[in-house]
Amino acid sequence: MPLLLLLACQGSSEKAAHASAKVAESSRIAPAYSADSMRAARLAAQRYVIDTMAILTKKRLPALLEKLQRTKLRTYTSAQALPPVVAAFLALKTGANGPPEIADRGAPFEATDVVYDNSLPIRQLIYLGQGDDMVLLAYYQGGFGLSVHVAIFQLRHNKIQDMWSGCLTGDPTAKEDLIQQLHELPLERTITGCGLCF
């Protein structure tokens, strides 16, 4: 709210209207990341045990891809739209206190080690799709080189029931691109190639 007042004081009604629309949009899509909801989500996320061997061998990937193909996903351009349990799970993997730091799609981020700015996240959202019990997430991971990370989550009663994570070499922008590339993914490009999600 102080930002909107400052913009209005500067006599820039267009900027104020634009900022107001952005605030309305983000509040419409962002789940409530209150301290209590994040604490509850963290507890649920901590209970999920990652089966590394299942990820390494792509054991569960075909079933998750089949379910994704049948699921209608709503797409988002901001990682603020992640379900709290997924945000908490990713935060646990990075050691973050709050939601994971992922720049919105198209927003600035530290794409390589040449671009160094502590104020920028090292991840940028490529795709986020959510169905009733499925989440498909793809993002750029910057820093030392640029890679594309993908994570699939199957949820049940606000808990993670199953998940898979890996890296891609292409530049996917839609659900269909991601699913096609994941079908063609060789074993060495799974978790061992890029680390688990974050």
N, C-alpha and C positions, 0 to 999 in steps of 0.2 A: 504494500500500500504506500510506503514512503516514496518508492520509485515513481508511482503514478502521480503523487502530489508534486514531486520535483519536476517532472516533465510538464505538468500543467502550469506550474509557476514559470517555466521558461517560455511559456506561450506557444508550445508546439502541440496543438490539438491533434494533429495527425499522428504524431508519435505516441501521445497518450492513448488514443483510440486503439492503435496497433498493440501497445503494451497491454492494454486492458483485454483485448481479444486473446492475446497469448496467455494471460493469466487465466482467463475463463476456459481456454482450451486445455491447459495443463491440469486445472483443477477438475475438469470433466473426466480426463483419462487416468489421472494418477490415483492409485489406491492410497488409503490413509496410512502413511508410514509414521504413525505415532509411536512413542517409546513403547507403549504396551503392545501394540500390534507387531512391532518388530521383535520384541522379546518373545512373544508367543510363536511368531514365525521362525525365529532362531531355534527355539526348542523343538519344533516340528522338523526343521531342516537337519538338526543334529542327530535326530533318530534315524535318518536315512543313511545306510551304509553302502558305500560305493563298491560295486563288484568290478574290480579292475580287470580281471580275466575276461569277464563277459564283454567288456568294452574293447579290450585288446583283440579278441577273436571275432568281434562284430556279432556275437551270439544273439543279442536282442535287437540289433539294428533293423533287420528285415521286418519284424513284427511291428516295431515302432513306426517305420516308414509306411507300412500298409495301413496302420491306423491313421497316420497323418494324411494319407491320400484320401481317406474316406471322411476326414473331418474338415468342416468348413471353418476356416480361421479368419478372425478379425485382425486386420493389420494395423500396426501402430508405428509412429516415427520417433517415439520417445521411449527410452528404457524405464521411465517413471511408470509406465503402464504394466511392468512386470508384476505378476502376482506376488504378494508379500513373502510366501514361503520360498519361491524361486529367488527373489531378491536376497532373502536372508541366507539361502544356501550359497549363492555366489559370493556374498559378503564374507561368509565363513571361510571360503576358499582363498580369499584375498587378504583376510585379516582386517577388513574394513569394519568400522563401528556402525555405519549406517548402510543405506542402499549402495549397490556397486556403482562405481563411477564410470559411466558410459556416455559419451557425447551423443546428442541426438543425431539422427541421420542427416548427413551433410554439414554438420557443425564442425568447427575446428577441433583438432586433437593432435597429440604427438605421434605423427605417422611414422617417423623414423628417429634414429638417435641424432640426426642432424638438427631436427627441430626440437629444441629443449625449452620448455616453458612449464614451470611447476604449477601454473594455474590451469593447465589443460589436462584432461584425462588422457590415458594412453590407449583408450578403446573408443571406437565409434560404431554406433548401431548401423547395421546393414539392413536387417530384416527382423521384425518381431511379429509373430502371428500367434493368436490364442484362440483355442476352441474351448468347449466346456471342460475338457479334462486334459487337453494337450497344449504344450507351449513349444514353439519352434523359434530359436534365437540364433542369429548370425551377427557377428561383429568383426570389425578390423581390430587386430592387436598390433599396436605400434611399438615403439621403443627400438630395440636392436633388430631392424628389419620389420617388414610388414607381412602379417599373415591373416588368414580368414579362419576364425573359430566358429564352430557350430555346436549347439547344445539342444537336445530334445528332452523334454520333461513330460512324463505322464503323471497326472495328479489324481488323487482321490480323497475327497473330504478334506481339502486344504493340506494334504500331505503329499510328498513325493513318493509315488509308487514305483517308478522306474525312470531311468535317465540314460542318455548316451552323449558322448562328447568326442569331438575330433576336429581335424583341420582340413580345409579344402585349398586347392591351388587356383581354382577359377575365381570369377568375380560375380557371385550370384546376387540377384536383386529381387527375386520373387520365390514363393513357395515351390513352384514347379522346377525352377532352376536348382534350388537346394536339393529337392528330392532326387532329381536326375543325377546330380553330381554325387550324392550320397550312395545311390545304387551302384555307381561305378567306382566307388572309393576302394583303393587297395588297402590291405591290412596295415602296411607301414605308415599310412597317413592317419591312423586312428590316434588314440591317446598318447602313444609313445612318440609320435612326431611333433606334438606341440604342447604337451602337458594338458592337464585336465582343465578345460574351460578357461580358467583365469590363471 
